[in-house]
């Protein structure tokens, strides 16, 4: 036994040293800061703090649910990643009451669960919800239907030993990953660099913005056209309109109405480049026709609806999109402002929105089609934009 211990001890020490050095790197990159700690600091910070783990993984549903429960916002977004560019100042003067829960709820089951939280009083009922009724909510099949945070409670990878072991392997294999950024803007390798989720729950597309400036405004499709052609996620065959999902969605919307929550529904845009190709796809257009009928049904049911559009239909270029299916924050601001000012809505909440900051930012020299660049981490990018003007 003694000989075994003597022989085994060096290996044990090597393992301890290996793990200790790995944990040191995770700590330096602030990858091991828990979601509980991150959300608490973001919630109480006047400074913009970004959350974006690059090693351990973000556990997005957990992160969003945790902040949602802490803030219990009076003004919120609900839906997929297409909502992530609707920032707090777009809902002026209610910025302090706002939180973007985008990617918290991935499907109807999640949205039903959130609705029950309001109905039971477990979470304070908001005054207003910006609700993205994207095609996944009425599409069959949708891979997102299996990604409920209600089915399996989400975990925090910063507190999981298995995730730490995988993370340690990653940092050992990548010198670039081990290197902390020169400036620190938040939590996690990406967050420290200024890429990730802001205090208000919105997402900063740092690499996309940098590439946009470097390439002087070229449009990025994001491979969506290729996905449609190959019929891979999100365009899985048979790609049918699901009437049973429509019924469930309408029931949820009615329940939210019964809670006296003001709603603005959002049919997300596509780029002109993608949509022109999509219109030639028979399977897609068969679904799309019914989806547009659903949009009309929502309008006839007296919901406020920002309808489907492309940048071209608004007199804009495709470079106002982050990619083929994700509108930029500038595009989102224009959509929201135009709807409130031009639709004749009687929604009492929407009529109180002022857009003073939005109007000022839209005319600012540093605003580019993809971003307003008002983030704390955008100082050097603002300088690049000004230099390019002169």
C-alpha positions as semicolon CSV with decimal commas, in nm:
position;residue;x (nm);y (nm);z (nm)
1;X;0,000;0,000;0,000
2;X;0,281;0,235;0,091
3;X;0,458;0,170;-0,240
4;X;0,134;0,234;-0,428
5;X;0,088;0,568;-0,251
6;X;0,446;0,669;-0,327
7;X;0,405;0,581;-0,694
8;X;0,064;0,744;-0,722
9;X;0,153;1,066;-0,540
10;X;0,348;1,230;-0,828
11;X;0,054;1,176;-1,063
12;X;-0,182;1,322;-0,806
13;X;0,040;1,628;-0,766
14;X;0,063;1,672;-1,144
15;X;-0,316;1,656;-1,162
16;X;-0,353;1,915;-0,886
17;X;-0,104;2,150;-1,054
18;X;-0,274;2,100;-1,393
19;X;-0,616;2,181;-1,248
20;X;-0,489;2,472;-1,038
21;X;-0,323;2,645;-1,333
22;X;-0,633;2,585;-1,544
23;X;-0,855;2,734;-1,274
24;X;-0,620;3,031;-1,254
25;X;-0,680;3,103;-1,624
26;X;-1,057;3,062;-1,582
27;X;-1,042;3,308;-1,295
28;X;-0,831;3,557;-1,492
29;X;-1,084;3,541;-1,774
30;X;-1,370;3,574;-1,522
31;X;-1,530;3,267;-1,676
32;X;-1,593;3,123;-1,331
33;X;-1,806;3,414;-1,206
34;X;-2,148;3,264;-1,144
35;X;-2,465;3,382;-1,316
36;X;-2,599;3,479;-0,975
37;X;-2,303;3,712;-0,921
38;X;-2,306;3,849;-1,276
39;X;-2,676;3,937;-1,271
40;X;-2,648;4,099;-0,928
41;X;-2,361;4,319;-1,044
42;X;-2,529;4,408;-1,373
43;X;-2,857;4,485;-1,201
44;X;-2,697;4,737;-0,966
45;X;-2,435;4,888;-1,197
46;X;-2,453;5,229;-1,365
47;X;-2,162;5,120;-1,585
48;X;-2,229;4,892;-1,883
49;X;-2,108;4,540;-1,800
50;X;-2,106;4,270;-2,066
51;X;-2,165;3,901;-2,002
52;X;-2,014;3,663;-2,256
53;X;-1,835;3,345;-2,163
54;X;-1,618;3,198;-2,435
55;X;-1,484;2,894;-2,247
56;X;-1,747;2,753;-2,012
57;X;-2,061;2,855;-2,203
58;X;-2,320;3,119;-2,123
59;X;-2,619;2,912;-2,003
60;X;-2,838;3,179;-2,166
61;X;-3,180;3,065;-2,041
62;X;-3,047;3,049;-1,685
63;X;-2,888;3,392;-1,719
64;X;-3,201;3,554;-1,862
65;X;-3,441;3,386;-1,617
66;X;-3,224;3,489;-1,321
67;X;-3,216;3,854;-1,427
68;X;-3,584;3,847;-1,524
69;X;-3,680;3,731;-1,175
70;X;-3,451;3,987;-1,011
71;X;-3,567;4,286;-1,215
72;X;-3,931;4,182;-1,266
73;X;-3,949;4,452;-1,535
74;X;-4,254;4,663;-1,608
75;X;-4,142;4,690;-1,973
76;X;-3,992;4,386;-2,145
77;X;-3,934;4,200;-2,468
78;X;-4,030;3,837;-2,510
79;X;-3,910;3,611;-2,789
80;X;-3,614;3,484;-2,985
81;X;-3,283;3,643;-3,083
82;X;-3,466;3,877;-3,324
83;X;-3,558;4,089;-3,019
84;X;-3,204;4,125;-2,886
85;X;-3,134;4,462;-3,051
86;X;-3,431;4,643;-2,895
87;X;-3,243;4,846;-2,634
88;X;-3,365;5,021;-2,322
89;X;-3,334;5,380;-2,457
90;X;-3,570;5,293;-2,743
91;X;-3,846;5,280;-2,480
92;X;-3,774;5,625;-2,338
93;X;-3,891;5,745;-2,085
94;X;-3,924;5,394;-1,940
95;X;-3,557;5,290;-1,973
96;X;-3,516;5,211;-1,605
97;X;-3,818;4,979;-1,611
98;X;-3,699;4,781;-1,915
99;X;-3,541;4,439;-1,957
100;X;-3,486;4,239;-2,275
101;X;-3,557;3,871;-2,205
102;X;-3,470;3,767;-2,563
103;X;-3,368;3,397;-2,582
104;X;-3,516;3,326;-2,239
105;X;-3,831;3,179;-2,396
106;X;-3,763;2,956;-2,695
107;X;-4,110;2,817;-2,769
108;X;-4,479;2,810;-2,673
109;X;-4,425;2,601;-2,362
110;X;-4,177;2,855;-2,228
111;X;-4,410;3,145;-2,306
112;X;-4,700;2,965;-2,137
113;X;-4,478;2,917;-1,832
114;X;-4,390;3,288;-1,821
115;X;-4,758;3,375;-1,854
116;X;-4,839;3,153;-1,556
117;X;-4,574;3,334;-1,351
118;X;-4,768;3,655;-1,410
119;X;-5,106;3,494;-1,346
120;X;-4,995;3,342;-1,014
121;X;-4,816;3,655;-0,898
122;X;-4,482;3,476;-0,871
123;X;-4,341;3,748;-1,097
124;X;-4,485;4,099;-1,108
125;X;-4,712;4,155;-1,408
126;X;-4,546;4,397;-1,652
127;X;-4,725;4,695;-1,799
128;X;-4,595;4,630;-2,151
129;X;-4,453;4,339;-2,352
130;X;-4,285;4,366;-2,690
131;X;-4,365;4,017;-2,822
132;X;-4,183;3,867;-3,121
133;X;-4,426;3,630;-3,293
134;X;-4,162;3,478;-3,518
135;X;-4,231;3,188;-3,755
136;X;-4,095;2,922;-3,516
137;X;-4,407;2,968;-3,300
138;X;-4,634;2,839;-3,580
139;X;-4,389;2,622;-3,776
140;X;-4,392;2,242;-3,782
141;X;-4,136;2,110;-3,721
142;X;-3,936;2,358;-3,516
143;X;-3,618;2,239;-3,347
144;X;-3,678;2,504;-3,081
145;X;-3,978;2,313;-2,945
146;X;-3,738;2,082;-2,758
147;X;-3,539;2,361;-2,594
148;X;-3,765;2,460;-2,306
149;X;-3,610;2,595;-1,990
150;X;-3,927;2,469;-1,818
151;X;-3,861;2,103;-1,905
152;X;-3,509;2,081;-1,763
153;X;-3,414;2,355;-1,520
154;X;-3,113;2,534;-1,673
155;X;-2,780;2,502;-1,498
156;X;-2,487;2,739;-1,456
157;X;-2,173;2,594;-1,611
158;X;-1,958;2,808;-1,384
159;X;-2,072;2,587;-1,096
160;X;-2,032;2,250;-1,276
161;X;-1,710;2,050;-1,227
162;X;-1,749;1,876;-1,565
163;X;-1,772;2,211;-1,744
164;X;-1,462;2,331;-1,560
165;X;-1,263;2,027;-1,672
166;X;-1,366;2,084;-2,035
167;X;-1,288;2,453;-1,997
168;X;-0,942;2,383;-1,857
169;X;-0,870;2,163;-2,160
170;X;-0,975;2,448;-2,390
171;X;-0,750;2,708;-2,229
172;X;-0,451;2,473;-2,237
173;X;-0,504;2,411;-2,608
174;X;-0,538;2,779;-2,705
175;X;-0,282;3,046;-2,625
176;X;-0,517;3,312;-2,762
177;X;-0,790;3,197;-2,527
178;X;-0,560;3,216;-2,225
179;X;-0,468;3,577;-2,294
180;X;-0,687;3,828;-2,107
181;X;-0,796;4,135;-2,309
182;X;-0,618;4,466;-2,261
183;X;-0,939;4,631;-2,138
184;X;-1,198;4,474;-1,914
185;X;-1,564;4,546;-1,982
186;X;-1,736;4,257;-1,808
187;X;-1,748;3,887;-1,734
188;X;-1,611;3,598;-1,936
189;X;-1,348;3,615;-2,209
190;X;-1,593;3,763;-2,461
191;X;-1,765;3,987;-2,207
192;X;-1,432;4,135;-2,096
193;X;-1,372;4,227;-2,462
194;X;-1,714;4,389;-2,492
195;X;-1,898;4,111;-2,672
196;X;-2,212;3,978;-2,507
197;X;-2,518;4,074;-2,307
198;X;-2,554;4,424;-2,170
199;X;-2,713;4,519;-1,837
200;X;-3,050;4,559;-2,011
201;X;-3,035;4,207;-2,163
202;X;-2,961;4,323;-2,518
203;X;-2,669;4,179;-2,714
204;X;-2,365;4,358;-2,852
205;X;-2,238;4,204;-3,178
206;X;-1,878;4,321;-3,138
207;X;-1,718;4,113;-3,420
208;X;-1,999;4,202;-3,663
209;X;-1,962;4,572;-3,587
210;X;-1,584;4,562;-3,628
211;X;-1,615;4,374;-3,957
212;X;-1,880;4,619;-4,077
213;X;-1,648;4,914;-4,015
214;X;-1,347;4,736;-4,163
215;X;-1,536;4,637;-4,479
216;X;-1,706;4,977;-4,505
217;X;-2,062;4,858;-4,464
218;X;-2,082;4,533;-4,658
219;X;-2,393;4,320;-4,592
220;X;-2,355;3,982;-4,418
221;X;-2,607;3,710;-4,513
222;X;-2,512;3,471;-4,233
223;X;-2,560;3,160;-4,453
224;X;-2,940;3,175;-4,424
225;X;-2,990;3,138;-4,800
226;X;-2,780;2,822;-4,799
227;X;-2,978;2,682;-4,505
228;X;-3,303;2,736;-4,694
229;X;-3,165;2,570;-5,005
230;X;-3,046;2,265;-4,808
231;X;-3,359;2,258;-4,587
232;X;-3,161;2,247;-4,264
233;X;-3,240;2,425;-3,936
234;X;-3,453;2,637;-3,919
235;X;-3,611;2,530;-4,250
236;X;-3,668;2,163;-4,173
237;X;-3,907;1,970;-4,394
238;X;-4,204;1,935;-4,422
239;X;-4,210;2,302;-4,309
240;X;-4,585;2,315;-4,255
241;X;-4,796;2,582;-4,092
242;X;-4,921;2,441;-3,761
243;X;-5,279;2,547;-3,684
244;X;-5,270;2,386;-3,340
245;X;-4,968;2,601;-3,247
246;X;-5,148;2,908;-3,380
247;X;-5,442;2,830;-3,151
248;X;-5,212;2,796;-2,848
249;X;-5,037;3,121;-2,934
250;X;-5,365;3,311;-2,967
251;X;-5,476;3,171;-2,631
252;X;-5,153;3,294;-2,469
253;X;-5,195;3,640;-2,619
254;X;-5,552;3,654;-2,490
255;X;-5,437;3,553;-2,141
256;X;-5,180;3,834;-2,146
257;X;-5,451;4,074;-2,254
258;X;-5,670;3,958;-1,967
259;X;-5,388;4,063;-1,733
260;X;-5,417;4,417;-1,876
261;X;-5,070;4,397;-2,028
262;X;-5,023;4,630;-2,324
263;X;-4,880;4,433;-2,618
264;X;-4,688;4,518;-2,933
265;X;-4,642;4,216;-3,159
266;X;-4,345;4,194;-3,392
267;X;-4,318;3,998;-3,714
268;X;-3,939;3,989;-3,770
269;X;-3,785;4,113;-4,097
270;X;-3,565;3,941;-4,353
271;X;-3,303;4,103;-4,574
272;X;-3,406;4,174;-4,931
273;X;-3,120;3,955;-5,053
274;X;-3,253;3,653;-4,865
275;X;-3,623;3,717;-4,921
276;X;-3,585;3,750;-5,298
277;X;-3,432;3,401;-5,300
278;X;-3,692;3,267;-5,055
279;X;-3,979;3,381;-5,278
280;X;-3,856;3,133;-5,541
281;X;-3,874;2,842;-5,295
282;X;-4,214;2,667;-5,330
283;X;-4,204;2,499;-4,987
284;X;-4,110;2,819;-4,806
285;X;-4,372;3,028;-4,984
286;X;-4,646;2,776;-4,911
287;X;-4,576;2,822;-4,540
288;X;-4,515;3,196;-4,577
289;X;-4,859;3,259;-4,727
290;X;-5,027;3,113;-4,418
291;X;-4,787;3,296;-4,188
292;X;-4,881;3,627;-4,350
293;X;-5,247;3,533;-4,313
294;X;-5,176;3,490;-3,942
295;X;-5,019;3,835;-3,932
296;X;-5,340;3,976;-4,082
297;X;-5,548;3,783;-3,831
298;X;-5,354;3,945;-3,545
299;X;-5,424;4,288;-3,689
300;X;-5,795;4,207;-3,727
301;X;-5,801;4,094;-3,363
302;X;-5,697;4,453;-3,280
303;X;-5,342;4,377;-3,171
304;X;-5,073;4,634;-3,237
305;X;-4,846;4,465;-3,491
306;X;-4,520;4,576;-3,647
307;X;-4,565;4,383;-3,972
308;X;-4,310;4,193;-4,174
309;X;-4,084;4,408;-4,384
310;X;-3,749;4,410;-4,556
311;X;-3,504;4,699;-4,542
312;X;-3,585;4,783;-4,905
313;X;-3,954;4,826;-4,821
314;X;-3,846;5,092;-4,570
315;X;-3,611;5,268;-4,811
316;X;-3,302;5,116;-4,648
317;X;-3,019;4,887;-4,758
318;X;-2,955;4,532;-4,639
319;X;-2,656;4,652;-4,436
320;X;-2,907;4,769;-4,176
321;X;-2,936;4,398;-4,085
322;X;-2,683;4,215;-3,867
323;X;-2,743;3,923;-4,102
324;X;-3,029;3,793;-4,319
325;X;-3,263;3,731;-4,025
326;X;-3,144;3,960;-3,746
327;X;-3,223;4,333;-3,759
328;X;-2,960;4,571;-3,626
329;X;-3,032;4,800;-3,333
330;X;-3,058;5,096;-3,572
331;X;-3,310;4,910;-3,788
332;X;-3,508;4,812;-3,477
333;X;-3,517;5,170;-3,354
334;X;-3,645;5,293;-3,690
335;X;-3,911;5,021;-3,702
336;X;-4,038;5,097;-3,352
337;X;-4,033;5,475;-3,397
338;X;-4,204;5,459;-3,736
339;X;-4,479;5,232;-3,606
340;X;-4,557;5,452;-3,308
341;X;-4,551;5,774;-3,511
342;X;-4,723;5,654;-3,829
343;X;-4,960;5,369;-3,743
344;X;-5,221;5,572;-3,558
345;X;-5,199;5,333;-3,263
346;X;-5,417;5,408;-2,962
347;X;-5,200;5,198;-2,731
348;X;-5,158;5,425;-2,426
349;X;-4,810;5,293;-2,347
350;X;-4,677;5,338;-2,700
351;X;-4,817;5,691;-2,722
352;X;-4,598;5,788;-2,424
353;X;-4,271;5,689;-2,597
354;X;-4,068;5,999;-2,687
355;X;-3,775;5,875;-2,904
356;X;-3,575;6,185;-2,810
357;X;-3,251;5,989;-2,771
358;X;-3,326;5,772;-3,075
359;X;-3,376;6,078;-3,297
360;X;-3,055;6,231;-3,167
361;X;-2,859;5,909;-3,226
362;X;-2,998;5,857;-3,576
363;X;-2,842;6,188;-3,680
364;X;-2,514;6,134;-3,490
365;X;-2,191;6,120;-3,693
366;X;-2,082;5,799;-3,523
367;X;-2,402;5,604;-3,593
368;X;-2,355;5,338;-3,860
369;X;-2,639;5,128;-4,010
370;X;-2,561;4,831;-3,787
371;X;-2,507;5,010;-3,453
372;X;-2,541;5,336;-3,260
373;X;-2,199;5,279;-3,097
374;X;-2,312;5,428;-2,765
375;X;-2,171;5,136;-2,567
376;X;-1,897;5,189;-2,311
377;X;-1,678;4,952;-2,514
378;X;-1,721;5,141;-2,843
379;X;-1,484;5,433;-2,789
380;X;-1,218;5,312;-3,033
381;X;-1,484;5,219;-3,291
382;X;-1,637;5,566;-3,270
383;X;-1,292;5,711;-3,341
384;X;-1,255;5,486;-3,646
385;X;-1,592;5,600;-3,781
386;X;-1,505;5,969;-3,732
387;X;-1,166;5,918;-3,899
388;X;-1,332;5,750;-4,198
389;X;-1,568;6,051;-4,236
390;X;-1,278;6,291;-4,252
